Structures are given as structure tokens and as C-alpha cells.
Amino acid sequence: MAVWYEVEKTEKGIENFLESNWVFHDFTLERIEYITEKDLVEIFLRYDTMD
């Protein structure tokens, strides 16, 4: 399941996004993709599971 967040394109916006995730979850960076047509960066995070 994917959850999408739009992040402000500033250093502070990225820091706020990461801090909001770090507070509640442990995760690892799965992959980063740059989509040139949309000038968009997708960051895929894998959250810890209880499995």
C-alpha cells in the first residue's frame, strides 16, 4: 500500500517530512526515483513489520 505526501521543495520541508516519520516509525530507504516528465522525486520507504 502506498501513501503519498507532497513535500515542500525546501530543505525545511524535507526535514519536517522526515522528522514526522522518524517520530512514529522505524524505516529504511528502499529506493529513490526521479521522474523527469513531472520534475518529481519519489522516495520509497520500507517500514518495520512485526513479521
ModelCIF file with pLDDT and N, C-alpha, C, O atoms, coordinates in Angstrom:
data_MODEL
#
_entry.id   MODEL 
#
_entity.id                         1 
_entity.type                       polymer 
_entity.pdbx_number_of_molecules   1 
#
_entity_poly.entity_id                      1 
_entity_poly.type                           'polypeptide(L)' 
_entity_poly.nstd_linkage                   no 
_entity_poly.nstd_monomer                   no 
_entity_poly.pdbx_seq_one_letter_code       MAVWYEVEKTEKGIENFLESNWVFHDFTLERIEYITEKDLVEIFLRYDTMD 
_entity_poly.pdbx_seq_one_letter_code_can   MAVWYEVEKTEKGIENFLESNWVFHDFTLERIEYITEKDLVEIFLRYDTMD 
_entity_poly.pdbx_strand_id                 A 
#
loop_
_entity_poly_seq.entity_id 
_entity_poly_seq.num 
_entity_poly_seq.mon_id 
_entity_poly_seq.hetero 
1 1  MET n 
1 2  ALA n 
1 3  VAL n 
1 4  TRP n 
1 5  TYR n 
1 6  GLU n 
1 7  VAL n 
1 8  GLU n 
1 9  LYS n 
1 10 THR n 
1 11 GLU n 
1 12 LYS n 
1 13 GLY n 
1 14 ILE n 
1 15 GLU n 
1 16 ASN n 
1 17 PHE n 
1 18 LEU n 
1 19 GLU n 
1 20 SER n 
1 21 ASN n 
1 22 TRP n 
1 23 VAL n 
1 24 PHE n 
1 25 HIS n 
1 26 ASP n 
1 27 PHE n 
1 28 THR n 
1 29 LEU n 
1 30 GLU n 
1 31 ARG n 
1 32 ILE n 
1 33 GLU n 
1 34 TYR n 
1 35 ILE n 
1 36 THR n 
1 37 GLU n 
1 38 LYS n 
1 39 ASP n 
1 40 LEU n 
1 41 VAL n 
1 42 GLU n 
1 43 ILE n 
1 44 PHE n 
1 45 LEU n 
1 46 ARG n 
1 47 TYR n 
1 48 ASP n 
1 49 THR n 
1 50 MET n 
1 51 ASP n 
#
_struct_asym.id          A 
_struct_asym.entity_id   1 
#
loop_
_ma_qa_metric.id 
_ma_qa_metric.mode 
_ma_qa_metric.name 
_ma_qa_metric.software_group_id 
_ma_qa_metric.type 
1 global pLDDT . pLDDT 
2 local  pLDDT . pLDDT 
#
_ma_qa_metric_global.metric_id      1 
_ma_qa_metric_global.metric_value   79.31 
_ma_qa_metric_global.model_id       1 
_ma_qa_metric_global.ordinal_id     1 
#
loop_
_ma_qa_metric_local.label_asym_id 
_ma_qa_metric_local.label_comp_id 
_ma_qa_metric_local.label_seq_id 
_ma_qa_metric_local.metric_id 
_ma_qa_metric_local.metric_value 
_ma_qa_metric_local.model_id 
_ma_qa_metric_local.ordinal_id 
A MET 1  2 57.00 1 1  
A ALA 2  2 64.00 1 2  
A VAL 3  2 70.00 1 3  
A TRP 4  2 72.00 1 4  
A TYR 5  2 75.00 1 5  
A GLU 6  2 79.00 1 6  
A VAL 7  2 80.00 1 7  
A GLU 8  2 83.00 1 8  
A LYS 9  2 82.00 1 9  
A THR 10 2 86.00 1 10 
A GLU 11 2 87.00 1 11 
A LYS 12 2 90.00 1 12 
A GLY 13 2 85.00 1 13 
A ILE 14 2 82.00 1 14 
A GLU 15 2 84.00 1 15 
A ASN 16 2 85.00 1 16 
A PHE 17 2 81.00 1 17 
A LEU 18 2 79.00 1 18 
A GLU 19 2 82.00 1 19 
A SER 20 2 78.00 1 20 
A ASN 21 2 69.00 1 21 
A TRP 22 2 71.00 1 22 
A VAL 23 2 68.00 1 23 
A PHE 24 2 61.00 1 24 
A HIS 25 2 65.00 1 25 
A ASP 26 2 73.00 1 26 
A PHE 27 2 74.00 1 27 
A THR 28 2 79.00 1 28 
A LEU 29 2 79.00 1 29 
A GLU 30 2 85.00 1 30 
A ARG 31 2 89.00 1 31 
A ILE 32 2 89.00 1 32 
A GLU 33 2 92.00 1 33 
A TYR 34 2 92.00 1 34 
A ILE 35 2 91.00 1 35 
A THR 36 2 94.00 1 36 
A GLU 37 2 95.00 1 37 
A LYS 38 2 90.00 1 38 
A ASP 39 2 89.00 1 39 
A LEU 40 2 85.00 1 40 
A VAL 41 2 84.00 1 41 
A GLU 42 2 86.00 1 42 
A ILE 43 2 82.00 1 43 
A PHE 44 2 84.00 1 44 
A LEU 45 2 78.00 1 45 
A ARG 46 2 80.00 1 46 
A TYR 47 2 75.00 1 47 
A ASP 48 2 70.00 1 48 
A THR 49 2 68.00 1 49 
A MET 50 2 65.00 1 50 
A ASP 51 2 62.00 1 51 
#
loop_
_atom_site.group_PDB 
_atom_site.id 
_atom_site.type_symbol 
_atom_site.label_atom_id 
_atom_site.label_alt_id 
_atom_site.label_comp_id 
_atom_site.label_asym_id 
_atom_site.label_entity_id 
_atom_site.label_seq_id 
_atom_site.pdbx_PDB_ins_code 
_atom_site.Cartn_x 
_atom_site.Cartn_y 
_atom_site.Cartn_z 
_atom_site.occupancy 
_atom_site.B_iso_or_equiv 
_atom_site.pdbx_formal_charge 
_atom_site.auth_seq_id 
_atom_site.auth_comp_id 
_atom_site.auth_asym_id 
_atom_site.auth_atom_id 
_atom_site.pdbx_PDB_model_num 
ATOM 1   N N  . MET A 1 1  ? 0.842  -1.176  0.000   1.00 57.00 ? 1  MET A N  1 
ATOM 2   C CA . MET A 1 1  ? 0.000  0.000   0.000   1.00 57.00 ? 1  MET A CA 1 
ATOM 3   C C  . MET A 1 1  ? 0.886  1.238   0.000   1.00 57.00 ? 1  MET A C  1 
ATOM 4   O O  . MET A 1 1  ? 1.835  1.315   0.779   1.00 57.00 ? 1  MET A O  1 
ATOM 5   N N  . ALA A 1 2  ? 0.599  2.180   -0.837  1.00 64.00 ? 2  ALA A N  1 
ATOM 6   C CA . ALA A 1 2  ? 1.367  3.421   -0.915  1.00 64.00 ? 2  ALA A CA 1 
ATOM 7   C C  . ALA A 1 2  ? 0.574  4.555   -0.289  1.00 64.00 ? 2  ALA A C  1 
ATOM 8   O O  . ALA A 1 2  ? -0.643 4.645   -0.449  1.00 64.00 ? 2  ALA A O  1 
ATOM 9   N N  . VAL A 1 3  ? 1.267  5.400   0.411   1.00 70.00 ? 3  VAL A N  1 
ATOM 10  C CA . VAL A 1 3  ? 0.685  6.617   0.976   1.00 70.00 ? 3  VAL A CA 1 
ATOM 11  C C  . VAL A 1 3  ? 1.490  7.768   0.402   1.00 70.00 ? 3  VAL A C  1 
ATOM 12  O O  . VAL A 1 3  ? 2.717  7.774   0.502   1.00 70.00 ? 3  VAL A O  1 
ATOM 13  N N  . TRP A 1 4  ? 0.821  8.742   -0.196  1.00 72.00 ? 4  TRP A N  1 
ATOM 14  C CA . TRP A 1 4  ? 1.509  9.829   -0.875  1.00 72.00 ? 4  TRP A CA 1 
ATOM 15  C C  . TRP A 1 4  ? 1.478  11.090  -0.024  1.00 72.00 ? 4  TRP A C  1 
ATOM 16  O O  . TRP A 1 4  ? 0.447  11.440  0.551   1.00 72.00 ? 4  TRP A O  1 
ATOM 17  N N  . TYR A 1 5  ? 2.601  11.758  0.048   1.00 75.00 ? 5  TYR A N  1 
ATOM 18  C CA . TYR A 1 5  ? 2.714  13.040  0.730   1.00 75.00 ? 5  TYR A CA 1 
ATOM 19  C C  . TYR A 1 5  ? 3.387  14.017  -0.222  1.00 75.00 ? 5  TYR A C  1 
ATOM 20  O O  . TYR A 1 5  ? 4.392  13.693  -0.853  1.00 75.00 ? 5  TYR A O  1 
ATOM 21  N N  . GLU A 1 6  ? 2.833  15.195  -0.317  1.00 79.00 ? 6  GLU A N  1 
ATOM 22  C CA . GLU A 1 6  ? 3.514  16.238  -1.077  1.00 79.00 ? 6  GLU A CA 1 
ATOM 23  C C  . GLU A 1 6  ? 4.386  17.004  -0.098  1.00 79.00 ? 6  GLU A C  1 
ATOM 24  O O  . GLU A 1 6  ? 3.909  17.472  0.936   1.00 79.00 ? 6  GLU A O  1 
ATOM 25  N N  . VAL A 1 7  ? 5.650  17.129  -0.422  1.00 80.00 ? 7  VAL A N  1 
ATOM 26  C CA . VAL A 1 7  ? 6.615  17.760  0.476   1.00 80.00 ? 7  VAL A CA 1 
ATOM 27  C C  . VAL A 1 7  ? 7.052  19.091  -0.131  1.00 80.00 ? 7  VAL A C  1 
ATOM 28  O O  . VAL A 1 7  ? 7.358  19.178  -1.320  1.00 80.00 ? 7  VAL A O  1 
ATOM 29  N N  . GLU A 1 8  ? 7.074  20.112  0.700   1.00 83.00 ? 8  GLU A N  1 
ATOM 30  C CA . GLU A 1 8  ? 7.544  21.420  0.257   1.00 83.00 ? 8  GLU A CA 1 
ATOM 31  C C  . GLU A 1 8  ? 8.969  21.305  -0.280  1.00 83.00 ? 8  GLU A C  1 
ATOM 32  O O  . GLU A 1 8  ? 9.804  20.640  0.334   1.00 83.00 ? 8  GLU A O  1 
ATOM 33  N N  . LYS A 1 9  ? 9.257  21.934  -1.401  1.00 82.00 ? 9  LYS A N  1 
ATOM 34  C CA . LYS A 1 9  ? 10.561 21.800  -2.064  1.00 82.00 ? 9  LYS A CA 1 
ATOM 35  C C  . LYS A 1 9  ? 11.608 22.715  -1.428  1.00 82.00 ? 9  LYS A C  1 
ATOM 36  O O  . LYS A 1 9  ? 12.243 23.525  -2.104  1.00 82.00 ? 9  LYS A O  1 
ATOM 37  N N  . THR A 1 10 ? 11.770 22.569  -0.127  1.00 86.00 ? 10 THR A N  1 
ATOM 38  C CA . THR A 1 10 ? 12.804 23.310  0.592   1.00 86.00 ? 10 THR A CA 1 
ATOM 39  C C  . THR A 1 10 ? 13.488 22.349  1.553   1.00 86.00 ? 10 THR A C  1 
ATOM 40  O O  . THR A 1 10 ? 12.961 21.279  1.856   1.00 86.00 ? 10 THR A O  1 
ATOM 41  N N  . GLU A 1 11 ? 14.645 22.733  2.020   1.00 87.00 ? 11 GLU A N  1 
ATOM 42  C CA . GLU A 1 11 ? 15.343 21.901  2.997   1.00 87.00 ? 11 GLU A CA 1 
ATOM 43  C C  . GLU A 1 11 ? 14.489 21.722  4.252   1.00 87.00 ? 11 GLU A C  1 
ATOM 44  O O  . GLU A 1 11 ? 14.420 20.623  4.804   1.00 87.00 ? 11 GLU A O  1 
ATOM 45  N N  . LYS A 1 12 ? 13.841 22.791  4.703   1.00 90.00 ? 12 LYS A N  1 
ATOM 46  C CA . LYS A 1 12 ? 12.998 22.713  5.898   1.00 90.00 ? 12 LYS A CA 1 
ATOM 47  C C  . LYS A 1 12 ? 11.794 21.798  5.653   1.00 90.00 ? 12 LYS A C  1 
ATOM 48  O O  . LYS A 1 12 ? 11.406 21.044  6.545   1.00 90.00 ? 12 LYS A O  1 
ATOM 49  N N  . GLY A 1 13 ? 11.203 21.854  4.468   1.00 85.00 ? 13 GLY A N  1 
ATOM 50  C CA . GLY A 1 13 ? 10.077 20.985  4.144   1.00 85.00 ? 13 GLY A CA 1 
ATOM 51  C C  . GLY A 1 13 ? 10.459 19.516  4.191   1.00 85.00 ? 13 GLY A C  1 
ATOM 52  O O  . GLY A 1 13 ? 9.698  18.684  4.686   1.00 85.00 ? 13 GLY A O  1 
ATOM 53  N N  . ILE A 1 14 ? 11.641 19.198  3.675   1.00 82.00 ? 14 ILE A N  1 
ATOM 54  C CA . ILE A 1 14 ? 12.123 17.816  3.695   1.00 82.00 ? 14 ILE A CA 1 
ATOM 55  C C  . ILE A 1 14 ? 12.424 17.383  5.125   1.00 82.00 ? 14 ILE A C  1 
ATOM 56  O O  . ILE A 1 14 ? 12.093 16.265  5.521   1.00 82.00 ? 14 ILE A O  1 
ATOM 57  N N  . GLU A 1 15 ? 13.051 18.267  5.901   1.00 84.00 ? 15 GLU A N  1 
ATOM 58  C CA . GLU A 1 15 ? 13.341 17.946  7.301   1.00 84.00 ? 15 GLU A CA 1 
ATOM 59  C C  . GLU A 1 15 ? 12.048 17.689  8.082   1.00 84.00 ? 15 GLU A C  1 
ATOM 60  O O  . GLU A 1 15 ? 11.989 16.757  8.884   1.00 84.00 ? 15 GLU A O  1 
ATOM 61  N N  . ASN A 1 16 ? 11.022 18.499  7.858   1.00 85.00 ? 16 ASN A N  1 
ATOM 62  C CA . ASN A 1 16 ? 9.738  18.302  8.550   1.00 85.00 ? 16 ASN A CA 1 
ATOM 63  C C  . ASN A 1 16 ? 9.117  16.956  8.202   1.00 85.00 ? 16 ASN A C  1 
ATOM 64  O O  . ASN A 1 16 ? 8.600  16.258  9.074   1.00 85.00 ? 16 ASN A O  1 
ATOM 65  N N  . PHE A 1 17 ? 9.172  16.597  6.921   1.00 81.00 ? 17 PHE A N  1 
ATOM 66  C CA . PHE A 1 17 ? 8.623  15.308  6.487   1.00 81.00 ? 17 PHE A CA 1 
ATOM 67  C C  . PHE A 1 17 ? 9.356  14.151  7.161   1.00 81.00 ? 17 PHE A C  1 
ATOM 68  O O  . PHE A 1 17 ? 8.726  13.245  7.706   1.00 81.00 ? 17 PHE A O  1 
ATOM 69  N N  . LEU A 1 18 ? 10.697 14.182  7.122   1.00 79.00 ? 18 LEU A N  1 
ATOM 70  C CA . LEU A 1 18 ? 11.471 13.100  7.713   1.00 79.00 ? 18 LEU A CA 1 
ATOM 71  C C  . LEU A 1 18 ? 11.265 13.022  9.221   1.00 79.00 ? 18 LEU A C  1 
ATOM 72  O O  . LEU A 1 18 ? 11.125 11.926  9.764   1.00 79.00 ? 18 LEU A O  1 
ATOM 73  N N  . GLU A 1 19 ? 11.246 14.146  9.895   1.00 82.00 ? 19 GLU A N  1 
ATOM 74  C CA . GLU A 1 19 ? 11.027 14.147  11.344  1.00 82.00 ? 19 GLU A CA 1 
ATOM 75  C C  . GLU A 1 19 ? 9.657  13.564  11.699  1.00 82.00 ? 19 GLU A C  1 
ATOM 76  O O  . GLU A 1 19 ? 9.533  12.824  12.675  1.00 82.00 ? 19 GLU A O  1 
ATOM 77  N N  . SER A 1 20 ? 8.638  13.891  10.915  1.00 78.00 ? 20 SER A N  1 
ATOM 78  C CA . SER A 1 20 ? 7.300  13.372  11.215  1.00 78.00 ? 20 SER A CA 1 
ATOM 79  C C  . SER A 1 20 ? 7.243  11.858  11.061  1.00 78.00 ? 20 SER A C  1 
ATOM 80  O O  . SER A 1 20 ? 6.449  11.207  11.740  1.00 78.00 ? 20 SER A O  1 
ATOM 81  N N  . ASN A 1 21 ? 8.056  11.286  10.194  1.00 69.00 ? 21 ASN A N  1 
ATOM 82  C CA . ASN A 1 21 ? 8.104  9.834   10.033  1.00 69.00 ? 21 ASN A CA 1 
ATOM 83  C C  . ASN A 1 21 ? 8.986  9.179   11.090  1.00 69.00 ? 21 ASN A C  1 
ATOM 84  O O  . ASN A 1 21 ? 8.645  8.114   11.606  1.00 69.00 ? 21 ASN A O  1 
ATOM 85  N N  . TRP A 1 22 ? 10.110 9.799   11.417  1.00 71.00 ? 22 TRP A N  1 
ATOM 86  C CA . TRP A 1 22 ? 11.033 9.222   12.398  1.00 71.00 ? 22 TRP A CA 1 
ATOM 87  C C  . TRP A 1 22 ? 10.416 9.128   13.780  1.00 71.00 ? 22 TRP A C  1 
ATOM 88  O O  . TRP A 1 22 ? 10.755 8.228   14.549  1.00 71.00 ? 22 TRP A O  1 
ATOM 89  N N  . VAL A 1 23 ? 9.518  10.040  14.106  1.00 68.00 ? 23 VAL A N  1 
ATOM 90  C CA . VAL A 1 23 ? 8.913  10.048  15.432  1.00 68.00 ? 23 VAL A CA 1 
ATOM 91  C C  . VAL A 1 23 ? 8.072  8.790   15.663  1.00 68.00 ? 23 VAL A C  1 
ATOM 92  O O  . VAL A 1 23 ? 8.036  8.263   16.775  1.00 68.00 ? 23 VAL A O  1 
ATOM 93  N N  . PHE A 1 24 ? 7.399  8.311   14.621  1.00 61.00 ? 24 PHE A N  1 
ATOM 94  C CA . PHE A 1 24 ? 6.442  7.221   14.786  1.00 61.00 ? 24 PHE A CA 1 
ATOM 95  C C  . PHE A 1 24 ? 6.906  5.873   14.246  1.00 61.00 ? 24 PHE A C  1 
ATOM 96  O O  . PHE A 1 24 ? 6.370  4.838   14.644  1.00 61.00 ? 24 PHE A O  1 
ATOM 97  N N  . HIS A 1 25 ? 7.890  5.860   13.349  1.00 65.00 ? 25 HIS A N  1 
ATOM 98  C CA . HIS A 1 25 ? 8.234  4.618   12.659  1.00 65.00 ? 25 HIS A CA 1 
ATOM 99  C C  . HIS A 1 25 ? 9.742  4.455   12.526  1.00 65.00 ? 25 HIS A C  1 
ATOM 100 O O  . HIS A 1 25 ? 10.492 5.431   12.477  1.00 65.00 ? 25 HIS A O  1 
ATOM 101 N N  . ASP A 1 26 ? 10.156 3.222   12.469  1.00 73.00 ? 26 ASP A N  1 
ATOM 102 C CA . ASP A 1 26 ? 11.499 2.891   12.020  1.00 73.00 ? 26 ASP A CA 1 
ATOM 103 C C  . ASP A 1 26 ? 11.363 2.459   10.570  1.00 73.00 ? 26 ASP A C  1 
ATOM 104 O O  . ASP A 1 26 ? 10.506 1.638   10.243  1.00 73.00 ? 26 ASP A O  1 
ATOM 105 N N  . PHE A 1 27 ? 12.190 2.998   9.712   1.00 74.00 ? 27 PHE A N  1 
ATOM 106 C CA . PHE A 1 27 ? 12.082 2.639   8.306   1.00 74.00 ? 27 PHE A CA 1 
ATOM 107 C C  . PHE A 1 27 ? 13.458 2.637   7.668   1.00 74.00 ? 27 PHE A C  1 
ATOM 108 O O  . PHE A 1 27 ? 14.417 3.197   8.199   1.00 74.00 ? 27 PHE A O  1 
ATOM 109 N N  . THR A 1 28 ? 13.526 1.997   6.523   1.00 79.00 ? 28 THR A N  1 
ATOM 110 C CA . THR A 1 28 ? 14.735 2.027   5.710   1.00 79.00 ? 28 THR A CA 1 
ATOM 111 C C  . THR A 1 28 ? 14.375 2.593   4.345   1.00 79.00 ? 28 THR A C  1 
ATOM 112 O O  . THR A 1 28 ? 13.243 2.466   3.880   1.00 79.00 ? 28 THR A O  1 
ATOM 113 N N  . LEU A 1 29 ? 15.341 3.206   3.727   1.00 79.00 ? 29 LEU A N  1 
ATOM 114 C CA . LEU A 1 29 ? 15.153 3.730   2.390   1.00 79.00 ? 29 LEU A CA 1 
ATOM 115 C C  . LEU A 1 29 ? 15.194 2.567   1.411   1.00 79.00 ? 29 LEU A C  1 
ATOM 116 O O  . LEU A 1 29 ? 16.196 1.858   1.322   1.00 79.00 ? 29 LEU A O  1 
ATOM 117 N N  . GLU A 1 30 ? 14.098 2.372   0.674   1.00 85.00 ? 30 GLU A N  1 
ATOM 118 C CA . GLU A 1 30 ? 14.046 1.266   -0.280  1.00 85.00 ? 30 GLU A CA 1 
ATOM 119 C C  . GLU A 1 30 ? 14.585 1.677   -1.639  1.00 85.00 ? 30 GLU A C  1 
ATOM 120 O O  . GLU A 1 30 ? 15.411 0.974   -2.222  1.00 85.00 ? 30 GLU A O  1 
ATOM 121 N N  . ARG A 1 31 ? 14.115 2.830   -2.152  1.00 89.00 ? 31 ARG A N  1 
ATOM 122 C CA . ARG A 1 31 ? 14.647 3.329   -3.422  1.00 89.00 ? 31 ARG A CA 1 
ATOM 123 C C  . ARG A 1 31 ? 14.201 4.776   -3.633  1.00 89.00 ? 31 ARG A C  1 
ATOM 124 O O  . ARG A 1 31 ? 13.251 5.255   -3.015  1.00 89.00 ? 31 ARG A O  1 
ATOM 125 N N  . ILE A 1 32 ? 14.918 5.450   -4.525  1.00 89.00 ? 32 ILE A N  1 
ATOM 126 C CA . ILE A 1 32 ? 14.589 6.815   -4.924  1.00 89.00 ? 32 ILE A CA 1 
ATOM 127 C C  . ILE A 1 32 ? 14.509 6.832   -6.442  1.00 89.00 ? 32 ILE A C  1 
ATOM 128 O O  . ILE A 1 32 ? 15.384 6.299   -7.124  1.00 89.00 ? 32 ILE A O  1 
ATOM 129 N N  . GLU A 1 33 ? 13.454 7.447   -6.967  1.00 92.00 ? 33 GLU A N  1 
ATOM 130 C CA . GLU A 1 33 ? 13.304 7.562   -8.417  1.00 92.00 ? 33 GLU A CA 1 
ATOM 131 C C  . GLU A 1 33 ? 13.025 9.013   -8.786  1.00 92.00 ? 33 GLU A C  1 
ATOM 132 O O  . GLU A 1 33 ? 12.246 9.691   -8.117  1.00 92.00 ? 33 GLU A O  1 
ATOM 133 N N  . TYR A 1 34 ? 13.661 9.485   -9.848  1.00 92.00 ? 34 TYR A N  1 
ATOM 134 C CA . TYR A 1 34 ? 13.394 10.818  -10.373 1.00 92.00 ? 34 TYR A CA 1 
ATOM 135 C C  . TYR A 1 34 ? 12.598 10.682  -11.658 1.00 92.00 ? 34 TYR A C  1 
ATOM 136 O O  . TYR A 1 34 ? 13.021 9.980   -12.577 1.00 92.00 ? 34 TYR A O  1 
ATOM 137 N N  . ILE A 1 35 ? 11.456 11.340  -11.735 1.00 91.00 ? 35 ILE A N  1 
ATOM 138 C CA . ILE A 1 35 ? 10.589 11.282  -12.907 1.00 91.00 ? 35 ILE A CA 1 
ATOM 139 C C  . ILE A 1 35 ? 10.717 12.624  -13.625 1.00 91.00 ? 35 ILE A C  1 
ATOM 140 O O  . ILE A 1 35 ? 10.158 13.632  -13.193 1.00 91.00 ? 35 ILE A O  1 
ATOM 141 N N  . THR A 1 36 ? 11.459 12.615  -14.720 1.00 94.00 ? 36 THR A N  1 
ATOM 142 C CA . THR A 1 36 ? 11.790 13.872  -15.403 1.00 94.00 ? 36 THR A CA 1 
ATOM 143 C C  . THR A 1 36 ? 10.558 14.571  -15.972 1.00 94.00 ? 36 THR A C  1 
ATOM 144 O O  . THR A 1 36 ? 10.476 15.799  -15.933 1.00 94.00 ? 36 THR A O  1 
ATOM 145 N N  . GLU A 1 37 ? 9.603  13.812  -16.499 1.00 95.00 ? 37 GLU A N  1 
ATOM 146 C CA . GLU A 1 37 ? 8.421  14.418  -17.116 1.00 95.00 ? 37 GLU A CA 1 
ATOM 147 C C  . GLU A 1 37 ? 7.629  15.269  -16.121 1.00 95.00 ? 37 GLU A C  1 
ATOM 148 O O  . GLU A 1 37 ? 6.999  16.257  -16.501 1.00 95.00 ? 37 GLU A O  1 
ATOM 149 N N  . LYS A 1 38 ? 7.666  14.881  -14.860 1.00 90.00 ? 38 LYS A N  1 
ATOM 150 C CA . LYS A 1 38 ? 6.894  15.588  -13.824 1.00 90.00 ? 38 LYS A CA 1 
ATOM 151 C C  . LYS A 1 38 ? 7.785  16.408  -12.896 1.00 90.00 ? 38 LYS A C  1 
ATOM 152 O O  . LYS A 1 38 ? 7.291  17.067  -11.982 1.00 90.00 ? 38 LYS A O  1 
ATOM 153 N N  . ASP A 1 39 ? 9.112  16.372  -13.131 1.00 89.00 ? 39 ASP A N  1 
ATOM 154 C CA . ASP A 1 39 ? 10.075 17.018  -12.237 1.00 89.00 ? 39 ASP A CA 1 
ATOM 155 C C  . ASP A 1 39 ? 9.765  16.618  -10.793 1.00 89.00 ? 39 ASP A C  1 
ATOM 156 O O  . ASP A 1 39 ? 9.566  17.459  -9.917  1.00 89.00 ? 39 ASP A O  1 
ATOM 157 N N  . LEU A 1 40 ? 9.733  15.294  -10.583 1.00 85.00 ? 40 LEU A N  1 
ATOM 158 C CA . LEU A 1 40 ? 9.257  14.711  -9.340  1.00 85.00 ? 40 LEU A CA 1 
ATOM 159 C C  . LEU A 1 40 ? 10.250 13.679  -8.832  1.00 85.00 ? 40 LEU A C  1 
ATOM 160 O O  . LEU A 1 40 ? 10.812 12.910  -9.611  1.00 85.00 ? 40 LEU A O  1 
ATOM 161 N N  . VAL A 1 41 ? 10.459 13.667  -7.544  1.00 84.00 ? 41 VAL A N  1 
ATOM 162 C CA . VAL A 1 41 ? 11.280 12.639  -6.913  1.00 84.00 ? 41 VAL A CA 1 
ATOM 163 C C  . VAL A 1 41 ? 10.373 11.784  -6.047  1.00 84.00 ? 41 VAL A C  1 
ATOM 164 O O  . VAL A 1 41 ? 9.641  12.304  -5.204  1.00 84.00 ? 41 VAL A O  1 
ATOM 165 N N  . GLU A 1 42 ? 10.417 10.480  -6.251  1.00 86.00 ? 42 GLU A N  1 
ATOM 166 C CA . GLU A 1 42 ? 9.674  9.551   -5.411  1.00 86.00 ? 42 GLU A CA 1 
ATOM 167 C C  . GLU A 1 42 ? 10.656 8.832   -4.497  1.00 86.00 ? 42 GLU A C  1 
ATOM 168 O O  . GLU A 1 42 ? 11.670 8.297   -4.945  1.00 86.00 ? 42 GLU A O  1 
ATOM 169 N N  . ILE A 1 43 ? 10.339 8.831   -3.224  1.00 82.00 ? 43 ILE A N  1 
ATOM 170 C CA . ILE A 1 43 ? 11.166 8.145   -2.237  1.00 82.00 ? 43 ILE A CA 1 
ATOM 171 C C  . ILE A 1 43 ? 10.315 7.030   -1.647  1.00 82.00 ? 43 ILE A C  1 
ATOM 172 O O  . ILE A 1 43 ? 9.226  7.281   -1.130  1.00 82.00 ? 43 ILE A O  1 
ATOM 173 N N  . PHE A 1 44 ? 10.809 5.808   -1.724  1.00 84.00 ? 44 PHE A N  1 
ATOM 174 C CA . PHE A 1 44 ? 10.084 4.661   -1.214  1.00 84.00 ? 44 PHE A CA 1 
ATOM 175 C C  . PHE A 1 44 ? 10.730 4.216   0.091   1.00 84.00 ? 44 PHE A C  1 
ATOM 176 O O  . PHE A 1 44 ? 11.919 3.896   0.128   1.00 84.00 ? 44 PHE A O  1 
ATOM 177 N N  . LEU A 1 45 ? 9.942  4.197   1.158   1.00 78.00 ? 45 LEU A N  1 
ATOM 178 C CA . LEU A 1 45 ? 10.427 3.805   2.471   1.00 78.00 ? 45 LEU A CA 1 
ATOM 179 C C  . LEU A 1 45 ? 9.797  2.477   2.845   1.00 78.00 ? 45 LEU A C  1 
ATOM 180 O O  . LEU A 1 45 ? 8.614  2.255   2.586   1.00 78.00 ? 45 LEU A O  1 
ATOM 181 N N  . ARG A 1 46 ? 10.573 1.597   3.450   1.00 80.00 ? 46 ARG A N  1 
ATOM 182 C CA . ARG A 1 46 ? 10.051 0.316   3.930   1.00 80.00 ? 46 ARG A CA 1 
ATOM 183 C C  . ARG A 1 46 ? 10.018 0.399   5.448   1.00 80.00 ? 46 ARG A C  1 
ATOM 184 O O  . ARG A 1 46 ? 11.040 0.610   6.100   1.00 80.00 ? 46 ARG A O  1 
ATOM 185 N N  . TYR A 1 47 ? 8.812  0.227   5.995   1.00 75.00 ? 47 TYR A N  1 
ATOM 186 C CA . TYR A 1 47 ? 8.627  0.285   7.441   1.00 75.00 ? 47 TYR A CA 1 
ATOM 187 C C  . TYR A 1 47 ? 8.851  -1.069  8.066   1.00 75.00 ? 47 TYR A C  1 
ATOM 188 O O  . TYR A 1 47 ? 8.602  -2.097  7.436   1.00 75.00 ? 47 TYR A O  1 
ATOM 189 N N  . ASP A 1 48 ? 9.314  -1.080  9.287   1.00 70.00 ? 48 ASP A N  1 
ATOM 190 C CA . ASP A 1 48 ? 9.466  -2.327  10.026  1.00 70.00 ? 48 ASP A CA 1 
ATOM 191 C C  . ASP A 1 48 ? 8.103  -2.986  10.203  1.00 70.00 ? 48 ASP A C  1 
ATOM 192 O O  . ASP A 1 48 ? 7.087  -2.307  10.354  1.00 70.00 ? 48 ASP A O  1 
ATOM 193 N N  . THR A 1 49 ? 8.095  -4.311  10.182  1.00 68.00 ? 49 THR A N  1 
ATOM 194 C CA . THR A 1 49 ? 6.868  -5.054  10.415  1.00 68.00 ? 49 THR A CA 1 
ATOM 195 C C  . THR A 1 49 ? 7.075  -5.985  11.599  1.00 68.00 ? 49 THR A C  1 
ATOM 196 O O  . THR A 1 49 ? 8.200  -6.179  12.059  1.00 68.00 ? 49 THR A O  1 
ATOM 197 N N  . MET A 1 50 ? 6.011  -6.543  12.075  1.00 65.00 ? 50 MET A N  1 
ATOM 198 C CA . MET A 1 50 ? 6.073  -7.457  13.206  1.00 65.00 ? 50 MET A CA 1 
ATOM 199 C C  . MET A 1 50 ? 6.311  -8.899  12.742  1.00 65.00 ? 50 MET A C  1 
ATOM 200 O O  . MET A 1 50 ? 6.405  -9.800  13.574  1.00 65.00 ? 50 MET A O  1 
ATOM 201 N N  . ASP A 1 51 ? 6.411  -9.132  11.416  1.00 62.00 ? 51 ASP A N  1 
ATOM 202 C CA . ASP A 1 51 ? 6.597  -10.490 10.888  1.00 62.00 ? 51 ASP A CA 1 
ATOM 203 C C  . ASP A 1 51 ? 7.940  -11.053 11.273  1.00 62.00 ? 51 ASP A C  1 
ATOM 204 O O  . ASP A 1 51 ? 8.261  -12.185 10.912  1.00 62.00 ? 51 ASP A O  1 
#
